[in-house]
Amino acid sequence: MIGREAPIAELRRAAGLYTDVFESPAPLVIIYGGASTGKSVAVSQVLRTHPSPHSLVDCTALYSAKEFYREALSQVHDGASGSKVEDVTVIETHSGKERVNESSKQSKDAANCSSLNFLGFFKALDKWMAHIRAKDDTKSRRVLYLALDHVDKLLERGLGALLSCICTINEQIAYLNMFEDSPPWEICVLLSTRGISMDFDRLVMPFFPAYVHFPPYKPEELADILIEQLGMKEANDMFRTWLIHLHGLLPPASDGDWLQFRAAVVHLLPDFRDLFLRRVQDSEVSKMKNKIERDTKTLVQKFLQTRRKHLFGYHKMMGGGLGDPSELISCTNLSRNCLLLVLAGYLASFNPQETDRLLAIYLNLRVEAEAGSSAYIDESRSSETREETFTHLAILVRMQLFQRTTAPHVLDNIKFRCLADARFVQETARYLSFPLDAYLNRAT
């Protein structure tokens, strides 16, 4: 947690996460900051060191409110399985109804799937907090911390109503205990997000949240982090200076993620490792520093060119004089990575006609590739057909990617919606090292 001392201290103040004294927390705390700024690790670490019960839910893989309720209750119940949590909740919400016959397991599972709603979730939390207070009624044990990581994913999937319901839990507690001197327990909701959009701001504003900002790491802080991660504590001071110098040579990531900088360090470090681990005389420091900076500048230029060439897939194409790959990607060969991205996108779509057509095109391309330089293939015609096919695929995939990276409420026509959302497309593109932003910005 290098360089995160100030944000963590602010988080403790806002959420009352002190280990020595009790302080009533704010009902809603927004933790925001760019990619890889330590938000998730900081929240997890602070919650683990605090005696209050807590639940930390990663919303990346959650696509429904029911999945969130299951995950949160499983953690609150100290590792109980999701199925057991559902059974407890069903009993709470349907206590006055006749139970389903145990011999009909399928009917029971179907009932469980449809029964877990916000009311059942709240009743299960209330019952569990009553159980905790019965064993230990200290003030710190009366606060439940419910943390949602990557909460912006829920908004992308149209689950803003779920967040509104969660933020009203304290109101539900106060209403049920209106004749008591004070509520028996309270909840502090921690929402972690990379950015605060207008929709998100309008959603949380009525609940008067406290804000905690995790700023990007400074180059000096990144140098200290990498020295620890790479096991280079025994290296001389030249290594830290080199890291800061290298950070200034590399272009910043579009999302501010410093992990790309770390990848570049791992790639370039073997060329300088021996120099950093040797003892350097004071008289040689200036000379060696200049030499390292010159060599680093040359290697960085070569690294960036090779990396750009690989991302666009043009290292596999024959011939020269193609110019900038980003200028030609819309009208010529698509790389294998792009074809895989097209397949992944179409196979997740609910349009079977488009899927069948793409698979037919893909199979034809495979047959053509396997045929090679067969005497039965007219080379000129094959080249023309291949170019037309890839141009057609480029237009189709741009349309689909644009539709899938656009918020559902912006697309008025229902036929433009599909199962694959923005997260699916972006993570697939990242996994395949495909330049999605550059690809979508090209003219169709």
N, C-alpha and C positions, 0 to 999 in steps of 0.2 A: 504493500500500500504506500509506496514511495510517492510523495507529492500529494497525497489525498488526506492529509491531516486536517486541513481547514474544512473541506466539505464534510468529512465524517463528524467533526465537532459540531457543525451546523445541523447535520442530520440528528445527532443525539439531542441537541437543544429543541429542535422542532418536534421530534417524536417522543421526547421524554425518556430516551434510552440510556439512562444513567444506571450504573450498577450499585452505587453507594447510597443514593437518595432517590426518593420517589417524586416524580414531577408529572402532573397530568399532561398527556400528549395532545397535540392538535388532532382533530378528528380525521383530517385528510392532509397528506404530505405528498407533494409532487417532486420526484427526483428526476432531473433532466440533464442531458449532456450528450455529446457526440458519441460516435462508435468507439468502443474500447477505451473508455475514460474511467473505468473502475466502479461503475454504479452497482452492477450486480454483485460483485465481490464484496463491496463495502456494506451493502444492505445485508447480505448473508452473514458476514462476519459480525456485524453489530447485533443482529438478532440472535445469533448463537450464543453470544456472551451475556445475554440478558435473561433474567429468570422468567419473564412473562411467556405464556404460550404464543406460538406464532405459526404462520403458514406462509411459505414463499412459493408462489406459483409462477412458472414460466409459461407465458401465453403464446409462445411461438407456435406450438403444435396444437393449440386449442381452437376448435371451430364451432363450438356451441356452448351455451350456458351450462348445460348439464355436465359437459366434460370439466368445466371449471369447478362446479360444485363438488364433483367426485374427487378431483385432485386436492382441493382445499380441505375437504373433510378428511381425506385420507391422511394428510399431513397433521391436521389438528388432533386426530385420534392416534397420533404417535405410530404411524406406519401401518395402520389398518388397511386392508385391501379394499379396492374400490367396490367390490361386490358386497362386502360386509357393510360398508358405509351406506350403500343404497338400501340394504335391508333395514338398517336402523332408521333411515329417513322415511322409508315407506311406512313403517310402523307408526312413526310420529304423525304422518299426514293422513293416514287411513285407519286410525285407531278405532273409529266407530263402524268400520265396514267389515264384512266377513272376509277372512283371509282366503287366499287362493289355495286350492288343494295342492299339497306337496307332490302328489304323484304327477301333476301336470306342470313339469318344469318349464316348458316353453311359454305357457301362459303366464307363469310367475315372472319369468325374465322380461316378457313384454310389458307387464304391469310395472315392474321396477324401472324400465327405461322411460316410461311416460310419467312417472310419479315424482321424479326429482326436480323440483322447481324452487323458486326463491323462498316460498313459505316453508317448505320442508328443510331447505338449507338453513334458514334462520332458526327454526325450532331445534334442529340438530346442534347448532352452535350454542343455543341457550341451554340445552340440556347438558352439553359437555362442560360449559363454564360453571354450571351449578355443581357438577361433579368435582371440578377442580377446586371451587371455593369450599366445598365440604371437607376437603383434605387440607387445604392451606388458604386461609382467608386474608393473607397479607395484601396490601394495596397493589403491589406489583403483579400479583396473580389475578387481579380483577381486570386487567387490560389484555385484550387479544389483538395481536398485530397481524394484519392480513396484507401481505405484500404481493403485488402483481408486477412481474418483470416483463418488459417488452409489451406494455399495455397498448401501444399504438397498433399492434397487430389486431387487437380486438376491434378497434375502430375501423380498420380496413375491411373487416369481415362483417360489418354491420351490427356489432354487439355493443353499441353505445348504451342501450337500455340496461344491459347487465351492469355496467359501471354506475349508472344512476341508482339502481337498486342497491348495490353494495354501499354506496355513500349514504344511504338512508337507514342503515342498520341501527345507528345510534338513536335516530328518531323512533324506530320501532321499539327499541329497548325502553326509551323514556315513556312511550305511550302505554306499554304494558305495565309499567311500574309508576304510574302517575300519582298514586296515593302513597308512595314510599318517600322517605326523606331524600334518598339519592338512589340512582340506578345501581343494581347489584353488580353490573359489569359494563364495560365500554369497549369499543373497538377503534383501533387506529388503522386507517387504510393508507398504505404506501404504494404509490403508482410510479413506476419507473419507465421513462420514455426517452427516446433520442431527441425528439422535437415536440414542440407544442403548437399544434395547428389551431386554426380558428375554431373548427368544430370541437376539438378537445377543450379549448379554453372556454367556450360557451357551455360545455357540458359540466365542467367542474367549478365554474365561477360561483354558482349559487351556494356551494358548500364551503366557501371561504378557505381555500387551501393555503398551506404554507409551502414555499418553494425552496428547494435546495439544488444548487447548480454545481455540476461536476465539469470544470473547464478542461480543455484539451491539455495534454501534458506538454510541458516546456522541453526544448531540446536537452537541457541539462538533466531534467528528470528522466527522460527516455534513456539517456546515456547511463544513468545510475541503474535503471531497471534492467537494461541489457547486460550490463556488467555482472549483475547478479544472476540473471537467467542463463547466460552463456558460460558461467563459471570462470570468468576472467578477472577475479578479484586480485590475482597475483600479477596481472599485467601492469605495465608501467603507465604513467600519467598520459603518455602519448595515445593510448587506446581511447581514453575518454575524450581527448581533444579530437581524435579522428572521427568518433561517432558524431560529435556536434558538427564537425565540418561536413561529414557525409550527409547529415540531415539537411543542410542548406543546399546541397547539390541536387538532391532528388526532388521531383515535383510532388507537391502534397496530394494526398488522395482526395477524391471528390467528396467523400463522406467523412473526411478527417480521421480515418482509421489508420493508426500508426503501425498496424501489423504488416502492412506492405513495406514500410521502412525496415521492420525487423527482418522480413524475408530478404531484402536487399543486403542487409548486414551479414546474414548467414551465408549469402551467395559470395560476397566479396571478402569475407574475413580470412579464408584460407590463404589468400595471396599475401596477407600482412601478419598473420598470426605469429610467426617466428620473430618478427621485428618487435611486436608488442610484448613478448615474453622475455626478451633479452634485456640485460641491464645496459643502459645508455649513459655514457659520460656526459657531463654538463656541456662540454665543448662540442659534442656531436648532436645535441638536441635540435638546434636550429637547422643544421644541414639535413638531418634525417626528416624533420618535419616538412621541409620544402619538397624533399623527394617523395615522401608519402602523399602529399597533397597533389603533386603532379601525376603520380601513378594512379591515384584515386580518380582524378578527373577523367583520365583516359579510359579507365575501366568502367566508370559510370556511364560514359557515353556509349561504349560498346554494349553494356548491359541493357540500357534503355532501348537501343536499336534492336537488339536480339529479342527482348521481351515484347516489344511492339509488333515485331514481325511474327512472333510465335502466336500472339493473341489473335491476330487476324487470319492466321492459317496460311499466309502466303509463302511460308518457307517450303511448302509442299508443291507449289506451282512451278511449272516449267517456263523457261524463257526469261528474258530480262526486259528492262525498260518499262516496267509496269507503273512506276511512279509511286505515289503515296497509297498504301493499301486502303486507307479509309475513303479515298476518292473512287475506288473501283469496286468496292465490296457490294455495291448495289446492283451491278450490272454484269458481273462475271462469276467465276467459280466461288461457291460457298465452301468453307472449310468443313471437314468432317465434324468438328465440334458444333458448327452451326446446324448441320443436318441432324445431329443428335438432339439439339435443342428443339428443332422443328418437330421431330418425332415425339419427344417428351411432351411438348405443348399440345399437339393434336391428339395424342392418345389419352390425354386428360380431358378432352372436350366431350360434350354430350352429342356432338353432331357426327353420326356414323358415316354419312356420305363423305364428308371431308376427310375423315380418318381413312376410309377405304381408298379414296383417290390418292392420298399421300403415300399410303403403303404400296399402291400399284406403281407410283412414280419411283419410289425408293427401290422396289424390286427390279424395275427396269434398269435403274442405274447400276445395281449390283451385277445384273447379267452383263451389262455393257462393260463394266470394269473387269469382270472375270474373263470376258472374251478377249480382252487385250488387243493385240494387233492381228486379229484373225483375218484371213483372206476374204472372208465372207462379209466384212463390214466395210462400207465405204467411209473412209476417214473423214472426208470433208462433210459428208452428211451427218456422220456421228457427232462431229464437233459442233455443227450448227444446232442439232437437236439438243445436245447437252447444254449449250449456252441458253437456248430458249427455255429449257426445263428449269435451269437454275434461276433465271430471271423471273419466271413465273413463281417459283418457290419463294424467292426473295420478297415479292409483292405480297404473297399470301401470308407469309410469316410476319411481315411488318404489320399487316392488318390485325392479325390475331394477337400479337404482342401488345400493340397499342390498346386493343380492347381489354386485354387482361391486366394491363398496368394502369387502367383508368378506373376510378372509383365507380361502383355499381350505380349510384344515384345519378351520375353524370350521363350514363348510357340509357337513354329513354327507351330504345328499342330492345325488347327482351331477347331477340335473337342474337344480340351482340354479347350477351352474358354467357359465361361458361364456368365450369367447375374450378379450373385453375385460376388462382388469384395472383395478385402482384407478388406475394411472397414466394409462391411456387416458381414463377418465371425468374425472379431475381436470384433465388438460391440455385436454381438449375443453371442459369447463366454463369454464376460465380463458380459453381462446381466444374463447369466445362471450360472455364477461362474464356468465356465469350464476351466481347465488348458490347454489352446490351445498349448502353446509352449512345455510343457512337453509331450503332446500327440503326436505332430508331430515329436518329437525327438526319439520316441520309434521305434524300428525296426519292420517293417511290415512283 
